[in-house]
Amino acid sequence: MNILYLIFIYPIELLIELVFQLSYWRWENCGISLAAVSLAVSFLSLPLYIIAERWQQRERDIQKAFKPEIDEIKAVFKGDERYMILSTFYRQNHYHPIMALRSSISLMIQVPFFIAAYVYLSNLEMLKGQSLWFIKDLGAPDQLFSIGGFQVNVLPIAMTIINIVASAVYVKGFAFKEKLQLYGMAALFLVLLYNSPAGLVFYWTLNNVFSLCKNICYKVKFKKSETLEKGLEKVYCFCKRPLVPLYQENRLRFGIFSLCCVAFLLLVGAVIPSSLICSSVQEFSYIEPYESPLGIFQFPFLQTMGIAVWMVALYFLFSRKTQTVFTFLLFAGIVGALINTYVFAGGYGTVLVQNGLIFENGLKIKNELAKFPIDVATTIVVASGVLFGFSKGWFKQVKNVCTILVLTLLAFSIFNVVKINSEFQRFKAIVADSSNKGADDTINPVYHFSRTGKNVLVIMLDRGISSFVPYIMKELPQVKENYRGFVYYPNTLAPGDSTIFSSPALFGGYDYLPQRINERKKELLIHKHNEALQVLPTYFLRQGYRVTVTDAPMANYSWTPDNSIFSKEIHALNIAGRYDKLWRQEHGMELSGFVLSDFMKRDFLFFDFFRVCPVSLRGVLYDHGGWWSSIKEKAKDENSLTIKYYSALDYLPELSDVTDGAGSYMAVDNDLTHEPAWMQYPEYVLQAEITDKGQNRFGGDKVFLHYHVNAAALRMLGQWFSWMRQNGVYDNTRIVIASDHGRDFMGENRTLDTDFDKKELAAWNAILMYKDFGAEHEIQEDSTFMTIADIAFLATKGISEPPAFDMAGKKNGITVVTGPGEIGDHGKYTLNYTEKYRVKDNIFKAANWEKLK
Amino acid sequence: MLYIDPGTGSMLFSVLISLFALGYFAFRGVVIKLRLLFAGKKGGKGKRIPYLIYNEGRQYWNTFKPVVEEFERRGIPLVYYTSAQDDPVFDQTWQHVKPEYIGEGNKAYARLNLMEADVCLMTTPGLDVFQLKRSKGIKHYCHVVHMINDATTYKRYGLDYFDSVLLAGDWQGDDIRYLEKLRGLPPKRLITVGCPYLDVQGARLEEMKPAGEHPFTVLVSPSWGTSGLLSLYGEKLLDPLAETGWNIIVRPHPQSKVVEKDLIARLQAKYNKNNNIIWDFDPDNIVSISKADIMISDFSSITLDFAFLRDKPFLAAVGDFDPRPYDAGKVPHPLWQFQVLSQIGKELKEEDFPRIGEIIKNIADDPASAENRALAKAKAWQHQGQAGFRIADYMVQVQQEVAEG
């Protein structure tokens, strides 16, 4: 989309789309929706036409008055002299030849509306195959009959006839030039639209019908319906006194108005989108075809600029009274928008970027609508506050406030953009290293099992739910069979409820519990995190093992792990995302026409308005994640993150091989359990269409979704173990499976066996499953109090020179914490947490949880 | 994953708001101080030209001559730009006047459009209408009329964008005021100073003192162009005049030699043998004027010059004068020049040509005509002999006003 389109046309296209969607949602009929769009566009542009008509009339009057003089000048003077004399004549009459364009203004107004409608309707999928009366398909030319092989489209002809009639009514008594202009336009539209989809032509025909009615009303001299302008003038009369100075002083009024427009542009088009991108730069990077998130950022910015440009254009079209009301409303609107954005920010939880800006927890329209009283109160307070300020004559102060606001928002935007750029540059460097990212068409083994030596395998499942394990084993006997030799520890605690708190302890042991990390106050947090990830690899390397680490969680504090922290002897790389293209091909789930950036281009603007709009309307605007787009939700690629991690697990056997020689240490992290998605029952397989989800015995939908990915993950790990058996490397392999934390389901998780419904518990209950060398028994359960910090000990147990892990504190219980999950929300040296507890023994007993200060 | 965190956002926002509030007010204070500083310095500088004259052609030297001499006499520095390479200003050495040739047409205009001066005096009409634009650096544009007839005989809008107009007689101001009102223009300063070039010509005639008895002499002095006397009538007029046997001086307009070469050549050839027909191509017309007893012309204002300088009658074939290209077309009365025609001279029509000798005799002896001429002269040409110092006075006054801001 080029810049001019985004600025001048896009706002109108958006409006057309909204009207179409709203009416379709109500009546589910494309014909009615087209009529609604036509009606809305005609009504909305009516005030513009009335003003345009007034201008045109003024121009006609001027031309009439000037005619004798101009004729005389043309008769008497020639060449340059004529031009210069004419120029002076115009100048003395305060007229500029460019003003003559006013006579074509109503034609020009039609142009952006036409382009917007053309772009939107000619590509609208929804019209395809829809019939309306004699039209078989609104998505194609009507082709009602043919004459000698020539397809005749009736609708464009009907449209042209109506257009000509409307023009004939309009130009009665006008100069020949104007007549020619209009009939010429009618002919042009016939040519332009003759082969267009019937839906588009139907829309334009309705517009012409409306125009005909309007012209008849004009000629019959009905009372002009200057609805909008009259309405705004009424607002003016109502609150007249405080607005008088604004009305009288053109410069003051336009000063405030233009500053408000700039503030609007910066808030909606720059600050809000850039803040969102800033909160997770990596997720907005490499959204094709853009590399930098700034490629995406330009869209909400330019689109908002378009809206601002239209606001300024409308301002100048209207009378001073209307301009005054505009200014008042805009200023109050900006104040309200700031309050909505920053005071009523609301907690909407995690935003899923990959699915086109959707809230993970969803948003219920009803719940949001219930907040209506808040909005009423805010509106009253803001409107009366602004009016009070105006009545006190604080216009200079208002202007200063606007200036400060603009400067602040500008600084905020620049700050964000610079931050985005610098974080992107860092990310770019990470991505440039092929061990971190890069798609492969062929699978090369990375997990090398030793047939002769010992193998140690530590698997982390991000957000894996421990309480699901017995249910999965019960439901899938084959999976259970694959887990022979394992001991399952249900009474396992994670020291934090998100990866940033827990993963260091998982890979580094007790020295890396959150409170131990914070005790080393002078060392950089990032260094301590990286150090924890290297504890086991370094140890095993020293013992002569081959070491492989894949997708090390948050390595170098980057969501896409930055493997440069590992030494060259350690084979560290990222598997997630490397084979998703290949997997899609093999499983018939190729992306068909889905381009995430297409959603971003549009939905980002809606997200921005979501932030500034009154709280009660946010649910409606969110539209269950559809953002009122005509492209149906199902078209969105909801599986992209799921496939990224699913494929990494599914290909585990292909990614493995068996060699002789030294033993092998392998650390594997996978996020499939972090990206809830439906799988096909009973095997919990990911496929394009999920026809059977199985029976939900676990809790709400959200719980069930998590169950699905947990079952899929355990099943695929089981397949890997089966492969190990077939290749004779199961017995000499020690395996630890753990999750870094669980998930808080707000008490909805029915698989959790506990005597208290402390919501935090579920988030701190981690998976821990352990299989030692040579173990072959059926999977067992052991309710010993365990923590994921025990893993380092379990992994190194009995191997020569095991590192000393300080596990003495465990007897008195360990401290668990909760706090923000994003890197940016923590200090440079220490982790920030909001609550902490000391927990010991049976973690499912409320009595064993002691809240600490 | 992405976590919306409004907390940090709003905190940062409020910190930034207060920082900017502080910064903004501090900045405004600095801006005001800087403005004062610069404004103070501006007054101290000044390498502007206080007085500037622009002469667009040699023929206007007589208009500027008394002014230039007055500045020289008073010892006031004056810059004199001219588009005439042979401008008589270069014939003398000046102490206080700095004459400079600045080229013709657009070359000169480009220079003038960027000039910086307090007062600029010129005879060129159509300022800011044709190529010559008002320079932002020139504070006051002053036009001095170089004709004794109506001030509306300039091309349309001729005087509209001058700050002041220096008139030969008060009466010229009425039409200017009328047009200002009609066109919604701010009123100009109108100062009656007299007519500098008539002062010069009058003085020269005094010096010549024509000898007493001489043959009766008719001076034919037409304008150029399609409405000019020669192109309209040619032989029809000259034939009967030649037959009278009087001395006939034919003095075509200097421009005729350029654009009507063929016509002039044809007429010269035809009257080659008529000894009483004398052709005069001298750029200076004063010798012919001094010899003539009557003038025949068209709508040119030279008739008034002749009448006022020599106190003798004239015949004018005004024909179908089309006022539309001129400001005259916009005032609700005919040119004063034509109104007084019947009182101080006589309109000549084509049907009068056969008896032209008789007509000339009658008008030459008419005492009423002489009386009217005196009246008209008093009205049209005020402050006779004083134009030079009056213009200088006015320029000095305006320059002081400009300098004082």
HADDOCK unambig.tbl for C-alpha pairs under 7 A between the chains (distance, minus, plus):
assign (segid A and resid 76 and name CA) (segid B and resid 324 and name CA) 6.89 0.50 0.50
assign (segid A and resid 76 and name CA) (segid B and resid 325 and name CA) 5.95 0.50 0.50
assign (segid A and resid 84 and name CA) (segid B and resid 129 and name CA) 6.13 0.50 0.50
assign (segid A and resid 84 and name CA) (segid B and resid 130 and name CA) 5.98 0.50 0.50
assign (segid A and resid 85 and name CA) (segid B and resid 129 and name CA) 6.71 0.50 0.50
assign (segid A and resid 88 and name CA) (segid B and resid 129 and name CA) 6.10 0.50 0.50
assign (segid A and resid 92 and name CA) (segid B and resid 183 and name CA) 6.36 0.50 0.50
assign (segid A and resid 279 and name CA) (segid B and resid 2 and name CA) 6.43 0.50 0.50
assign (segid A and resid 279 and name CA) (segid B and resid 3 and name CA) 6.90 0.50 0.50
assign (segid A and resid 280 and name CA) (segid B and resid 2 and name CA) 5.72 0.50 0.50
assign (segid A and resid 342 and name CA) (segid B and resid 6 and name CA) 6.75 0.50 0.50
assign (segid A and resid 342 and name CA) (segid B and resid 10 and name CA) 5.59 0.50 0.50
assign (segid A and resid 345 and name CA) (segid B and resid 6 and name CA) 6.06 0.50 0.50
assign (segid A and resid 349 and name CA) (segid B and resid 3 and name CA) 6.34 0.50 0.50
assign (segid A and resid 349 and name CA) (segid B and resid 4 and name CA) 6.62 0.50 0.50
assign (segid A and resid 350 and name CA) (segid B and resid 1 and name CA) 6.75 0.50 0.50
assign (segid A and resid 350 and name CA) (segid B and resid 2 and name CA) 5.49 0.50 0.50
assign (segid A and resid 350 and name CA) (segid B and resid 3 and name CA) 4.88 0.50 0.50
assign (segid A and resid 350 and name CA) (segid B and resid 4 and name CA) 6.64 0.50 0.50
assign (segid A and resid 351 and name CA) (segid B and resid 2 and name CA) 5.36 0.50 0.50
assign (segid A and resid 351 and name CA) (segid B and resid 3 and name CA) 6.49 0.50 0.50
assign (segid A and resid 352 and name CA) (segid B and resid 1 and name CA) 6.95 0.50 0.50
assign (segid A and resid 352 and name CA) (segid B and resid 2 and name CA) 6.82 0.50 0.50
assign (segid A and resid 404 and name CA) (segid B and resid 17 and name CA) 6.96 0.50 0.50
assign (segid A and resid 404 and name CA) (segid B and resid 20 and name CA) 6.04 0.50 0.50
assign (segid A and resid 404 and name CA) (segid B and resid 21 and name CA) 5.78 0.50 0.50
assign (segid A and resid 404 and name CA) (segid B and resid 24 and name CA) 6.84 0.50 0.50
assign (segid A and resid 405 and name CA) (segid B and resid 17 and name CA) 6.95 0.50 0.50
assign (segid A and resid 407 and name CA) (segid B and resid 20 and name CA) 6.87 0.50 0.50
assign (segid A and resid 408 and name CA) (segid B and resid 16 and name CA) 5.97 0.50 0.50
assign (segid A and resid 408 and name CA) (segid B and resid 17 and name CA) 5.63 0.50 0.50
assign (segid A and resid 408 and name CA) (segid B and resid 20 and name CA) 6.17 0.50 0.50
